[in-house]
Amino acid sequence: AVDVSDSGLKLHPDTKFEEGSALKLRIELPSGLLREGHAVVDATCAWSGAIEGTHMFASGFEFVSTQPGTRAVIAKLVEAFRSGPNRIPIDSR
């Protein structure tokens, strides 16, 4: 992730995502943040476009809170991102 907020995140994947597509993001969390070590968050692609001169894309995703506790996990993620090295592995499914 290159940016994280309470409403979504920005990624630089090597694949273009279709705007409006729904997916689950598996977010690897810093040690000790959650017992499981990762969180799965429902998201929708808000936008995606090529980054000129690279093979990568810039893609924005909006979080969709469908499970209890999702907002608390997102708040912890935002806090970890802002205080850490700003590299959080994300896997889309």
Helices and strands as residue ranges (DSSP letters): E 3-4, E 8-11, E 22-28, E 38-50, E 57-64, H 70-83, E 90-92
